[in-house]
Amino acid sequence: MPESSATANKTVDSLPKRSSIASFGTERWIKITNTPPAWGDKLLQADVYAWDEKEKTWEKTPIATTDRTVWGQGKTFQHTLNLLAEKGSERARGFTKKSGLPRGKYLVEVYVDAEGRLANNWNLALGEADYVGRADITSGWPEGYGAMTFIDAAGILK
């Protein structure tokens, strides 16, 4: 069977690159309350960074992420975390279906797709123009819907 012109022109270099990041779904929930009305029905992404006690700084890459639409006319965001780690790393090898994050200090950076760009192209990444702020929290990230880690949107600051 002959190749179609759509596949005949593709090269290995033109294919999407495989991610070096492993993602692990969890039942660790984050909830952002009292979100501004402008966030209503918009996609919100929250990236979670761990505190590196040895270096006394935030890790350079997120340890977890989540995204979902803000609902309730812009009053609430809640969703489960996906843990992130470099494939093959010690952190990735330690993740299991029951994994969570250790109790500690975390930075949550929040992005909102105010223009709805991702509705037309889900491959786009949220960036500086979508950044609404950050909050420092301390959490043990308990498991389950009834044990969410809460952030008041008033505490998310640029």
CNS distance restraints for C-alpha pairs under 8 A (distance, minus, plus):
assign (resid   3 and name CA) (resid   7 and name CA) 6.39 0.50 0.50
assign (resid   3 and name CA) (resid   8 and name CA) 5.80 0.50 0.50
assign (resid   4 and name CA) (resid   8 and name CA) 6.03 0.50 0.50
assign (resid   5 and name CA) (resid   9 and name CA) 6.31 0.50 0.50
assign (resid   6 and name CA) (resid  10 and name CA) 7.21 0.50 0.50
assign (resid  10 and name CA) (resid  14 and name CA) 6.11 0.50 0.50
assign (resid  10 and name CA) (resid  15 and name CA) 7.31 0.50 0.50
assign (resid  11 and name CA) (resid  15 and name CA) 6.78 0.50 0.50
assign (resid  20 and name CA) (resid  86 and name CA) 5.88 0.50 0.50
assign (resid  20 and name CA) (resid  87 and name CA) 5.59 0.50 0.50
assign (resid  21 and name CA) (resid  84 and name CA) 6.48 0.50 0.50
assign (resid  21 and name CA) (resid  85 and name CA) 5.55 0.50 0.50
assign (resid  21 and name CA) (resid  86 and name CA) 4.61 0.50 0.50
assign (resid  21 and name CA) (resid  87 and name CA) 5.36 0.50 0.50
assign (resid  22 and name CA) (resid  84 and name CA) 5.71 0.50 0.50
assign (resid  22 and name CA) (resid  85 and name CA) 5.34 0.50 0.50
assign (resid  22 and name CA) (resid  86 and name CA) 5.94 0.50 0.50
assign (resid  22 and name CA) (resid  87 and name CA) 5.17 0.50 0.50
assign (resid  22 and name CA) (resid  92 and name CA) 6.85 0.50 0.50
assign (resid  23 and name CA) (resid  82 and name CA) 6.03 0.50 0.50
assign (resid  23 and name CA) (resid  83 and name CA) 5.55 0.50 0.50
assign (resid  23 and name CA) (resid  84 and name CA) 4.75 0.50 0.50
assign (resid  23 and name CA) (resid  85 and name CA) 6.76 0.50 0.50
assign (resid  24 and name CA) (resid  82 and name CA) 5.25 0.50 0.50
assign (resid  24 and name CA) (resid  83 and name CA) 4.96 0.50 0.50
assign (resid  24 and name CA) (resid  84 and name CA) 6.54 0.50 0.50
assign (resid  24 and name CA) (resid  95 and name CA) 7.22 0.50 0.50
assign (resid  24 and name CA) (resid  96 and name CA) 7.67 0.50 0.50
assign (resid  24 and name CA) (resid  97 and name CA) 7.48 0.50 0.50
assign (resid  25 and name CA) (resid  80 and name CA) 7.59 0.50 0.50
assign (resid  25 and name CA) (resid  81 and name CA) 6.50 0.50 0.50
assign (resid  25 and name CA) (resid  82 and name CA) 4.46 0.50 0.50
assign (resid  25 and name CA) (resid  83 and name CA) 6.38 0.50 0.50
assign (resid  25 and name CA) (resid  97 and name CA) 7.33 0.50 0.50
assign (resid  26 and name CA) (resid  80 and name CA) 6.32 0.50 0.50
assign (resid  26 and name CA) (resid  81 and name CA) 5.83 0.50 0.50
assign (resid  26 and name CA) (resid  82 and name CA) 5.92 0.50 0.50
assign (resid  26 and name CA) (resid  83 and name CA) 7.23 0.50 0.50
assign (resid  26 and name CA) (resid  97 and name CA) 6.66 0.50 0.50
assign (resid  26 and name CA) (resid  98 and name CA) 6.95 0.50 0.50
assign (resid  26 and name CA) (resid  99 and name CA) 6.93 0.50 0.50
assign (resid  26 and name CA) (resid 100 and name CA) 7.01 0.50 0.50
assign (resid  27 and name CA) (resid  80 and name CA) 5.74 0.50 0.50
assign (resid  27 and name CA) (resid  81 and name CA) 7.11 0.50 0.50
assign (resid  27 and name CA) (resid  98 and name CA) 7.94 0.50 0.50
assign (resid  27 and name CA) (resid 143 and name CA) 5.49 0.50 0.50
assign (resid  27 and name CA) (resid 144 and name CA) 5.40 0.50 0.50
assign (resid  27 and name CA) (resid 145 and name CA) 7.29 0.50 0.50
assign (resid  28 and name CA) (resid  80 and name CA) 5.34 0.50 0.50
assign (resid  28 and name CA) (resid  81 and name CA) 5.67 0.50 0.50
assign (resid  28 and name CA) (resid 100 and name CA) 6.67 0.50 0.50
assign (resid  28 and name CA) (resid 141 and name CA) 5.94 0.50 0.50
assign (resid  28 and name CA) (resid 142 and name CA) 6.15 0.50 0.50
assign (resid  28 and name CA) (resid 143 and name CA) 4.82 0.50 0.50
assign (resid  28 and name CA) (resid 144 and name CA) 6.02 0.50 0.50
assign (resid  28 and name CA) (resid 145 and name CA) 7.59 0.50 0.50
assign (resid  28 and name CA) (resid 148 and name CA) 7.01 0.50 0.50
assign (resid  29 and name CA) (resid  78 and name CA) 6.89 0.50 0.50
assign (resid  29 and name CA) (resid  79 and name CA) 5.51 0.50 0.50
assign (resid  29 and name CA) (resid  80 and name CA) 4.29 0.50 0.50
assign (resid  29 and name CA) (resid  81 and name CA) 6.08 0.50 0.50
assign (resid  29 and name CA) (resid 141 and name CA) 7.40 0.50 0.50
assign (resid  29 and name CA) (resid 142 and name CA) 7.86 0.50 0.50
assign (resid  29 and name CA) (resid 143 and name CA) 7.20 0.50 0.50
assign (resid  29 and name CA) (resid 144 and name CA) 6.73 0.50 0.50
assign (resid  29 and name CA) (resid 145 and name CA) 6.24 0.50 0.50
assign (resid  29 and name CA) (resid 147 and name CA) 7.32 0.50 0.50
assign (resid  29 and name CA) (resid 148 and name CA) 4.77 0.50 0.50
assign (resid  29 and name CA) (resid 149 and name CA) 6.22 0.50 0.50
assign (resid  30 and name CA) (resid  78 and name CA) 5.56 0.50 0.50
assign (resid  30 and name CA) (resid  79 and name CA) 5.77 0.50 0.50
assign (resid  30 and name CA) (resid  80 and name CA) 6.30 0.50 0.50
assign (resid  30 and name CA) (resid  81 and name CA) 7.12 0.50 0.50
assign (resid  30 and name CA) (resid 148 and name CA) 5.38 0.50 0.50
assign (resid  30 and name CA) (resid 149 and name CA) 4.80 0.50 0.50
assign (resid  30 and name CA) (resid 150 and name CA) 5.99 0.50 0.50
assign (resid  30 and name CA) (resid 151 and name CA) 7.77 0.50 0.50
assign (resid  31 and name CA) (resid  76 and name CA) 7.19 0.50 0.50
assign (resid  31 and name CA) (resid  77 and name CA) 5.55 0.50 0.50
assign (resid  31 and name CA) (resid  78 and name CA) 4.15 0.50 0.50
assign (resid  31 and name CA) (resid  79 and name CA) 6.74 0.50 0.50
assign (resid  31 and name CA) (resid 148 and name CA) 6.31 0.50 0.50
assign (resid  31 and name CA) (resid 149 and name CA) 6.10 0.50 0.50
assign (resid  31 and name CA) (resid 150 and name CA) 4.85 0.50 0.50
assign (resid  31 and name CA) (resid 151 and name CA) 6.25 0.50 0.50
assign (resid  32 and name CA) (resid  76 and name CA) 5.85 0.50 0.50
assign (resid  32 and name CA) (resid  77 and name CA) 5.04 0.50 0.50
assign (resid  32 and name CA) (resid  78 and name CA) 6.28 0.50 0.50
assign (resid  32 and name CA) (resid 150 and name CA) 5.89 0.50 0.50
assign (resid  32 and name CA) (resid 151 and name CA) 4.79 0.50 0.50
assign (resid  32 and name CA) (resid 152 and name CA) 5.61 0.50 0.50
assign (resid  32 and name CA) (resid 153 and name CA) 5.94 0.50 0.50
assign (resid  33 and name CA) (resid  75 and name CA) 6.21 0.50 0.50
assign (resid  33 and name CA) (resid  76 and name CA) 4.88 0.50 0.50
assign (resid  33 and name CA) (resid  77 and name CA) 6.60 0.50 0.50
assign (resid  33 and name CA) (resid 150 and name CA) 7.24 0.50 0.50
assign (resid  33 and name CA) (resid 151 and name CA) 6.32 0.50 0.50
assign (resid  33 and name CA) (resid 152 and name CA) 4.92 0.50 0.50
assign (resid  33 and name CA) (resid 153 and name CA) 5.83 0.50 0.50
assign (resid  34 and name CA) (resid  74 and name CA) 7.77 0.50 0.50
assign (resid  34 and name CA) (resid  75 and name CA) 4.95 0.50 0.50
assign (resid  34 and name CA) (resid  76 and name CA) 6.20 0.50 0.50
assign (resid  34 and name CA) (resid 152 and name CA) 6.09 0.50 0.50
assign (resid  34 and name CA) (resid 153 and name CA) 5.63 0.50 0.50
assign (resid  34 and name CA) (resid 154 and name CA) 7.31 0.50 0.50
assign (resid  35 and name CA) (resid  39 and name CA) 6.66 0.50 0.50
assign (resid  35 and name CA) (resid  40 and name CA) 7.89 0.50 0.50
assign (resid  35 and name CA) (resid  74 and name CA) 5.63 0.50 0.50
assign (resid  35 and name CA) (resid  75 and name CA) 4.74 0.50 0.50
assign (resid  35 and name CA) (resid  76 and name CA) 5.84 0.50 0.50
assign (resid  35 and name CA) (resid  77 and name CA) 7.51 0.50 0.50
assign (resid  35 and name CA) (resid 152 and name CA) 7.59 0.50 0.50
assign (resid  35 and name CA) (resid 153 and name CA) 5.19 0.50 0.50
assign (resid  35 and name CA) (resid 154 and name CA) 7.70 0.50 0.50
assign (resid  36 and name CA) (resid  40 and name CA) 7.32 0.50 0.50
assign (resid  36 and name CA) (resid  74 and name CA) 5.84 0.50 0.50
assign (resid  36 and name CA) (resid  75 and name CA) 6.64 0.50 0.50
assign (resid  36 and name CA) (resid 153 and name CA) 7.55 0.50 0.50
assign (resid  37 and name CA) (resid  73 and name CA) 6.27 0.50 0.50
assign (resid  37 and name CA) (resid  74 and name CA) 4.45 0.50 0.50
assign (resid  37 and name CA) (resid  75 and name CA) 6.75 0.50 0.50
assign (resid  38 and name CA) (resid  74 and name CA) 6.68 0.50 0.50
assign (resid  38 and name CA) (resid 114 and name CA) 7.80 0.50 0.50
assign (resid  39 and name CA) (resid  43 and name CA) 7.92 0.50 0.50
assign (resid  39 and name CA) (resid  44 and name CA) 7.80 0.50 0.50
assign (resid  39 and name CA) (resid  70 and name CA) 6.35 0.50 0.50
assign (resid  39 and name CA) (resid  74 and name CA) 5.25 0.50 0.50
assign (resid  39 and name CA) (resid 112 and name CA) 6.87 0.50 0.50
assign (resid  39 and name CA) (resid 114 and name CA) 7.01 0.50 0.50
assign (resid  40 and name CA) (resid  69 and name CA) 7.72 0.50 0.50
assign (resid  40 and name CA) (resid  70 and name CA) 5.26 0.50 0.50
assign (resid  40 and name CA) (resid  71 and name CA) 5.78 0.50 0.50
assign (resid  40 and name CA) (resid  72 and name CA) 7.11 0.50 0.50
assign (resid  40 and name CA) (resid  73 and name CA) 4.87 0.50 0.50
assign (resid  40 and name CA) (resid  74 and name CA) 3.33 0.50 0.50
assign (resid  40 and name CA) (resid  75 and name CA) 7.03 0.50 0.50
assign (resid  41 and name CA) (resid  69 and name CA) 5.61 0.50 0.50
assign (resid  41 and name CA) (resid  70 and name CA) 5.19 0.50 0.50
assign (resid  41 and name CA) (resid  71 and name CA) 5.66 0.50 0.50
assign (resid  41 and name CA) (resid  73 and name CA) 6.85 0.50 0.50
assign (resid  41 and name CA) (resid  74 and name CA) 6.56 0.50 0.50
assign (resid  42 and name CA) (resid  69 and name CA) 5.22 0.50 0.50
assign (resid  42 and name CA) (resid  70 and name CA) 5.69 0.50 0.50
assign (resid  42 and name CA) (resid 112 and name CA) 6.57 0.50 0.50
assign (resid  42 and name CA) (resid 113 and name CA) 5.94 0.50 0.50
assign (resid  42 and name CA) (resid 114 and name CA) 6.12 0.50 0.50
assign (resid  42 and name CA) (resid 116 and name CA) 7.03 0.50 0.50
assign (resid  43 and name CA) (resid  67 and name CA) 6.77 0.50 0.50
assign (resid  43 and name CA) (resid  68 and name CA) 5.41 0.50 0.50
assign (resid  43 and name CA) (resid  69 and name CA) 4.19 0.50 0.50
assign (resid  43 and name CA) (resid  70 and name CA) 6.32 0.50 0.50
assign (resid  43 and name CA) (resid 112 and name CA) 5.75 0.50 0.50
assign (resid  43 and name CA) (resid 113 and name CA) 5.33 0.50 0.50
assign (resid  43 and name CA) (resid 114 and name CA) 7.67 0.50 0.50
assign (resid  43 and name CA) (resid 116 and name CA) 7.69 0.50 0.50
assign (resid  44 and name CA) (resid  67 and name CA) 5.46 0.50 0.50
assign (resid  44 and name CA) (resid  68 and name CA) 5.61 0.50 0.50
assign (resid  44 and name CA) (resid  69 and name CA) 5.82 0.50 0.50
assign (resid  44 and name CA) (resid  70 and name CA) 6.44 0.50 0.50
assign (resid  44 and name CA) (resid  77 and name CA) 7.69 0.50 0.50
assign (resid  44 and name CA) (resid 110 and name CA) 7.00 0.50 0.50
assign (resid  44 and name CA) (resid 111 and name CA) 5.65 0.50 0.50
assign (resid  44 and name CA) (resid 112 and name CA) 4.46 0.50 0.50
assign (resid  44 and name CA) (resid 113 and name CA) 6.46 0.50 0.50
assign (resid  45 and name CA) (resid  65 and name CA) 7.24 0.50 0.50
assign (resid  45 and name CA) (resid  66 and name CA) 5.73 0.50 0.50
assign (resid  45 and name CA) (resid  67 and name CA) 4.20 0.50 0.50
assign (resid  45 and name CA) (resid  68 and name CA) 6.77 0.50 0.50
assign (resid  45 and name CA) (resid 110 and name CA) 5.79 0.50 0.50
assign (resid  45 and name CA) (resid 111 and name CA) 5.11 0.50 0.50
assign (resid  45 and name CA) (resid 112 and name CA) 6.37 0.50 0.50
assign (resid  45 and name CA) (resid 126 and name CA) 7.97 0.50 0.50
assign (resid  46 and name CA) (resid  65 and name CA) 5.64 0.50 0.50
assign (resid  46 and name CA) (resid  66 and name CA) 5.44 0.50 0.50
assign (resid  46 and name CA) (resid  67 and name CA) 6.30 0.50 0.50
assign (resid  46 and name CA) (resid 108 and name CA) 6.23 0.50 0.50
assign (resid  46 and name CA) (resid 109 and name CA) 5.57 0.50 0.50
assign (resid  46 and name CA) (resid 110 and name CA) 4.59 0.50 0.50
assign (resid  46 and name CA) (resid 111 and name CA) 6.42 0.50 0.50
assign (resid  47 and name CA) (resid  62 and name CA) 5.92 0.50 0.50
assign (resid  47 and name CA) (resid  63 and name CA) 7.80 0.50 0.50
assign (resid  47 and name CA) (resid  64 and name CA) 6.00 0.50 0.50
assign (resid  47 and name CA) (resid  65 and name CA) 4.41 0.50 0.50
assign (resid  47 and name CA) (resid  66 and name CA) 6.70 0.50 0.50
assign (resid  47 and name CA) (resid 108 and name CA) 5.57 0.50 0.50
assign (resid  47 and name CA) (resid 109 and name CA) 5.20 0.50 0.50
assign (resid  47 and name CA) (resid 110 and name CA) 6.60 0.50 0.50
assign (resid  48 and name CA) (resid  62 and name CA) 5.26 0.50 0.50
assign (resid  48 and name CA) (resid  63 and name CA) 5.82 0.50 0.50
assign (resid  48 and name CA) (resid  64 and name CA) 5.01 0.50 0.50
assign (resid  48 and name CA) (resid  65 and name CA) 5.87 0.50 0.50
assign (resid  48 and name CA) (resid 106 and name CA) 6.52 0.50 0.50
assign (resid  48 and name CA) (resid 107 and name CA) 5.68 0.50 0.50
assign (resid  48 and name CA) (resid 108 and name CA) 4.58 0.50 0.50
assign (resid  48 and name CA) (resid 109 and name CA) 6.53 0.50 0.50
assign (resid  49 and name CA) (resid  58 and name CA) 6.26 0.50 0.50
assign (resid  49 and name CA) (resid  59 and name CA) 5.94 0.50 0.50
assign (resid  49 and name CA) (resid  60 and name CA) 7.58 0.50 0.50
assign (resid  49 and name CA) (resid  61 and name CA) 6.68 0.50 0.50
assign (resid  49 and name CA) (resid  62 and name CA) 4.54 0.50 0.50
assign (resid  49 and name CA) (resid  63 and name CA) 5.45 0.50 0.50
assign (resid  49 and name CA) (resid  64 and name CA) 7.06 0.50 0.50
assign (resid  49 and name CA) (resid 106 and name CA) 5.54 0.50 0.50
assign (resid  49 and name CA) (resid 107 and name CA) 5.02 0.50 0.50
assign (resid  49 and name CA) (resid 108 and name CA) 6.39 0.50 0.50
assign (resid  50 and name CA) (resid  58 and name CA) 5.86 0.50 0.50
assign (resid  50 and name CA) (resid  59 and name CA) 5.69 0.50 0.50
assign (resid  50 and name CA) (resid  62 and name CA) 7.25 0.50 0.50
assign (resid  50 and name CA) (resid  63 and name CA) 6.38 0.50 0.50
assign (resid  50 and name CA) (resid 104 and name CA) 7.80 0.50 0.50
assign (resid  50 and name CA) (resid 105 and name CA) 6.52 0.50 0.50
assign (resid  50 and name CA) (resid 106 and name CA) 4.79 0.50 0.50
assign (resid  50 and name CA) (resid 107 and name CA) 6.55 0.50 0.50
assign (resid  51 and name CA) (resid  56 and name CA) 7.18 0.50 0.50
assign (resid  51 and name CA) (resid  57 and name CA) 5.94 0.50 0.50
assign (resid  51 and name CA) (resid  58 and name CA) 4.53 0.50 0.50
assign (resid  51 and name CA) (resid  59 and name CA) 6.07 0.50 0.50
assign (resid  51 and name CA) (resid 104 and name CA) 7.55 0.50 0.50
assign (resid  51 and name CA) (resid 105 and name CA) 5.67 0.50 0.50
assign (resid  51 and name CA) (resid 106 and name CA) 5.78 0.50 0.50
assign (resid  51 and name CA) (resid 107 and name CA) 7.53 0.50 0.50
assign (resid  52 and name CA) (resid  56 and name CA) 5.59 0.50 0.50
assign (resid  52 and name CA) (resid  57 and name CA) 5.42 0.50 0.50
assign (resid  52 and name CA) (resid  58 and name CA) 5.62 0.50 0.50
assign (resid  52 and name CA) (resid  59 and name CA) 5.87 0.50 0.50
assign (resid  53 and name CA) (resid  57 and name CA) 7.02 0.50 0.50
assign (resid  58 and name CA) (resid 106 and name CA) 7.91 0.50 0.50
assign (resid  58 and name CA) (resid 107 and name CA) 7.37 0.50 0.50
assign (resid  62 and name CA) (resid  84 and name CA) 6.86 0.50 0.50
assign (resid  63 and name CA) (resid  83 and name CA) 5.81 0.50 0.50
assign (resid  63 and name CA) (resid  84 and name CA) 4.95 0.50 0.50
assign (resid  63 and name CA) (resid  85 and name CA) 6.52 0.50 0.50
assign (resid  64 and name CA) (resid  81 and name CA) 6.06 0.50 0.50
assign (resid  64 and name CA) (resid  82 and name CA) 5.33 0.50 0.50
assign (resid  64 and name CA) (resid  83 and name CA) 4.21 0.50 0.50
assign (resid  64 and name CA) (resid  84 and name CA) 5.14 0.50 0.50
assign (resid  65 and name CA) (resid  81 and name CA) 5.62 0.50 0.50
assign (resid  65 and name CA) (resid  82 and name CA) 5.37 0.50 0.50
assign (resid  65 and name CA) (resid  83 and name CA) 6.65 0.50 0.50
assign (resid  65 and name CA) (resid  84 and name CA) 7.40 0.50 0.50
assign (resid  66 and name CA) (resid  79 and name CA) 6.64 0.50 0.50
assign (resid  66 and name CA) (resid  80 and name CA) 6.48 0.50 0.50
assign (resid  66 and name CA) (resid  81 and name CA) 5.16 0.50 0.50
assign (resid  66 and name CA) (resid  82 and name CA) 6.12 0.50 0.50
assign (resid  67 and name CA) (resid  79 and name CA) 7.15 0.50 0.50
assign (resid  68 and name CA) (resid  77 and name CA) 7.36 0.50 0.50
assign (resid  68 and name CA) (resid  78 and name CA) 7.61 0.50 0.50
assign (resid  68 and name CA) (resid  79 and name CA) 6.81 0.50 0.50
assign (resid  69 and name CA) (resid  77 and name CA) 7.02 0.50 0.50
assign (resid  70 and name CA) (resid  74 and name CA) 5.66 0.50 0.50
assign (resid  70 and name CA) (resid  75 and name CA) 7.23 0.50 0.50
assign (resid  70 and name CA) (resid  76 and name CA) 5.80 0.50 0.50
assign (resid  70 and name CA) (resid  77 and name CA) 4.77 0.50 0.50
assign (resid  70 and name CA) (resid  78 and name CA) 7.82 0.50 0.50
assign (resid  71 and name CA) (resid  75 and name CA) 6.36 0.50 0.50
assign (resid  71 and name CA) (resid  76 and name CA) 5.62 0.50 0.50
assign (resid  71 and name CA) (resid  77 and name CA) 6.41 0.50 0.50
assign (resid  72 and name CA) (resid  76 and name CA) 6.11 0.50 0.50
assign (resid  83 and name CA) (resid 100 and name CA) 7.82 0.50 0.50
assign (resid  84 and name CA) (resid  92 and name CA) 7.60 0.50 0.50
assign (resid  85 and name CA) (resid  89 and name CA) 6.90 0.50 0.50
assign (resid  85 and name CA) (resid  91 and name CA) 6.10 0.50 0.50
assign (resid  85 and name CA) (resid  92 and name CA) 5.19 0.50 0.50
assign (resid  86 and name CA) (resid  91 and name CA) 7.64 0.50 0.50
assign (resid  86 and name CA) (resid  92 and name CA) 6.47 0.50 0.50
assign (resid  87 and name CA) (resid  92 and name CA) 6.12 0.50 0.50
assign (resid  88 and name CA) (resid  92 and name CA) 6.10 0.50 0.50
assign (resid  88 and name CA) (resid  93 and name CA) 6.49 0.50 0.50
assign (resid  89 and name CA) (resid  93 and name CA) 6.23 0.50 0.50
assign (resid  90 and name CA) (resid  94 and name CA) 6.27 0.50 0.50
assign (resid  91 and name CA) (resid  95 and name CA) 6.63 0.50 0.50
assign (resid  94 and name CA) (resid  99 and name CA) 7.97 0.50 0.50
assign (resid  95 and name CA) (resid  99 and name CA) 5.40 0.50 0.50
assign (resid 100 and name CA) (resid 141 and name CA) 6.65 0.50 0.50
assign (resid 100 and name CA) (resid 142 and name CA) 7.68 0.50 0.50
assign (resid 100 and name CA) (resid 143 and name CA) 7.55 0.50 0.50
assign (resid 101 and name CA) (resid 140 and name CA) 6.86 0.50 0.50
assign (resid 101 and name CA) (resid 141 and name CA) 6.07 0.50 0.50
assign (resid 102 and name CA) (resid 140 and name CA) 5.87 0.50 0.50
assign (resid 102 and name CA) (resid 141 and name CA) 7.28 0.50 0.50
assign (resid 103 and name CA) (resid 138 and name CA) 7.20 0.50 0.50
assign (resid 103 and name CA) (resid 139 and name CA) 5.39 0.50 0.50
assign (resid 103 and name CA) (resid 140 and name CA) 3.72 0.50 0.50
assign (resid 103 and name CA) (resid 141 and name CA) 6.80 0.50 0.50
assign (resid 104 and name CA) (resid 138 and name CA) 5.36 0.50 0.50
assign (resid 104 and name CA) (resid 139 and name CA) 5.74 0.50 0.50
assign (resid 104 and name CA) (resid 140 and name CA) 6.46 0.50 0.50
assign (resid 105 and name CA) (resid 136 and name CA) 7.15 0.50 0.50
assign (resid 105 and name CA) (resid 137 and name CA) 5.81 0.50 0.50
assign (resid 105 and name CA) (resid 138 and name CA) 4.41 0.50 0.50
assign (resid 105 and name CA) (resid 139 and name CA) 6.74 0.50 0.50
assign (resid 106 and name CA) (resid 136 and name CA) 5.76 0.50 0.50
assign (resid 106 and name CA) (resid 137 and name CA) 5.34 0.50 0.50
assign (resid 106 and name CA) (resid 138 and name CA) 6.02 0.50 0.50
assign (resid 106 and name CA) (resid 139 and name CA) 7.57 0.50 0.50
assign (resid 107 and name CA) (resid 134 and name CA) 6.82 0.50 0.50
assign (resid 107 and name CA) (resid 135 and name CA) 5.80 0.50 0.50
assign (resid 107 and name CA) (resid 136 and name CA) 4.56 0.50 0.50
assign (resid 107 and name CA) (resid 137 and name CA) 6.34 0.50 0.50
assign (resid 108 and name CA) (resid 134 and name CA) 5.42 0.50 0.50
assign (resid 108 and name CA) (resid 135 and name CA) 5.31 0.50 0.50
assign (resid 108 and name CA) (resid 136 and name CA) 6.36 0.50 0.50
assign (resid 108 and name CA) (resid 137 and name CA) 7.57 0.50 0.50
assign (resid 109 and name CA) (resid 131 and name CA) 7.75 0.50 0.50
assign (resid 109 and name CA) (resid 132 and name CA) 7.98 0.50 0.50
assign (resid 109 and name CA) (resid 133 and name CA) 5.98 0.50 0.50
assign (resid 109 and name CA) (resid 134 and name CA) 4.34 0.50 0.50
assign (resid 109 and name CA) (resid 135 and name CA) 6.72 0.50 0.50
assign (resid 110 and name CA) (resid 131 and name CA) 6.14 0.50 0.50
assign (resid 110 and name CA) (resid 132 and name CA) 5.77 0.50 0.50
assign (resid 110 and name CA) (resid 133 and name CA) 5.54 0.50 0.50
assign (resid 110 and name CA) (resid 134 and name CA) 5.90 0.50 0.50
assign (resid 110 and name CA) (resid 156 and name CA) 7.74 0.50 0.50
assign (resid 111 and name CA) (resid 126 and name CA) 6.68 0.50 0.50
assign (resid 111 and name CA) (resid 127 and name CA) 7.41 0.50 0.50
assign (resid 111 and name CA) (resid 130 and name CA) 5.12 0.50 0.50
assign (resid 111 and name CA) (resid 131 and name CA) 4.38 0.50 0.50
assign (resid 111 and name CA) (resid 132 and name CA) 5.47 0.50 0.50
assign (resid 111 and name CA) (resid 133 and name CA) 7.33 0.50 0.50
assign (resid 112 and name CA) (resid 126 and name CA) 7.69 0.50 0.50
assign (resid 112 and name CA) (resid 130 and name CA) 5.30 0.50 0.50
assign (resid 112 and name CA) (resid 131 and name CA) 6.58 0.50 0.50
assign (resid 112 and name CA) (resid 132 and name CA) 6.72 0.50 0.50
assign (resid 113 and name CA) (resid 117 and name CA) 6.69 0.50 0.50
assign (resid 113 and name CA) (resid 118 and name CA) 7.16 0.50 0.50
assign (resid 113 and name CA) (resid 126 and name CA) 6.94 0.50 0.50
assign (resid 113 and name CA) (resid 130 and name CA) 5.82 0.50 0.50
assign (resid 114 and name CA) (resid 130 and name CA) 6.98 0.50 0.50
assign (resid 116 and name CA) (resid 120 and name CA) 7.48 0.50 0.50
assign (resid 117 and name CA) (resid 121 and name CA) 6.52 0.50 0.50
assign (resid 117 and name CA) (resid 122 and name CA) 7.98 0.50 0.50
assign (resid 117 and name CA) (resid 124 and name CA) 7.66 0.50 0.50
assign (resid 118 and name CA) (resid 122 and name CA) 4.58 0.50 0.50
assign (resid 118 and name CA) (resid 123 and name CA) 7.23 0.50 0.50
assign (resid 118 and name CA) (resid 124 and name CA) 6.11 0.50 0.50
assign (resid 118 and name CA) (resid 125 and name CA) 7.89 0.50 0.50
assign (resid 126 and name CA) (resid 130 and name CA) 5.90 0.50 0.50
assign (resid 126 and name CA) (resid 131 and name CA) 7.78 0.50 0.50
assign (resid 127 and name CA) (resid 131 and name CA) 6.30 0.50 0.50
assign (resid 132 and name CA) (resid 156 and name CA) 7.60 0.50 0.50
assign (resid 132 and name CA) (resid 157 and name CA) 7.32 0.50 0.50
assign (resid 132 and name CA) (resid 158 and name CA) 6.41 0.50 0.50
assign (resid 133 and name CA) (resid 156 and name CA) 5.22 0.50 0.50
assign (resid 133 and name CA) (resid 157 and name CA) 4.56 0.50 0.50
assign (resid 133 and name CA) (resid 158 and name CA) 4.14 0.50 0.50
assign (resid 134 and name CA) (resid 155 and name CA) 7.89 0.50 0.50
assign (resid 134 and name CA) (resid 156 and name CA) 4.78 0.50 0.50
assign (resid 134 and name CA) (resid 157 and name CA) 5.28 0.50 0.50
assign (resid 134 and name CA) (resid 158 and name CA) 6.20 0.50 0.50
assign (resid 135 and name CA) (resid 151 and name CA) 7.87 0.50 0.50
assign (resid 135 and name CA) (resid 155 and name CA) 6.10 0.50 0.50
assign (resid 135 and name CA) (resid 156 and name CA) 4.83 0.50 0.50
assign (resid 135 and name CA) (resid 157 and name CA) 6.51 0.50 0.50
assign (resid 137 and name CA) (resid 151 and name CA) 7.88 0.50 0.50
assign (resid 139 and name CA) (resid 149 and name CA) 6.73 0.50 0.50
assign (resid 141 and name CA) (resid 148 and name CA) 7.30 0.50 0.50
assign (resid 141 and name CA) (resid 149 and name CA) 6.18 0.50 0.50
assign (resid 142 and name CA) (resid 147 and name CA) 5.77 0.50 0.50
assign (resid 142 and name CA) (resid 148 and name CA) 6.83 0.50 0.50
assign (resid 142 and name CA) (resid 149 and name CA) 7.52 0.50 0.50
assign (resid 143 and name CA) (resid 147 and name CA) 6.28 0.50 0.50
assign (resid 143 and name CA) (resid 148 and name CA) 7.63 0.50 0.50
assign (resid 144 and name CA) (resid 148 and name CA) 6.97 0.50 0.50
assign (resid 151 and name CA) (resid 155 and name CA) 7.17 0.50 0.50
assign (resid 152 and name CA) (resid 156 and name CA) 7.37 0.50 0.50
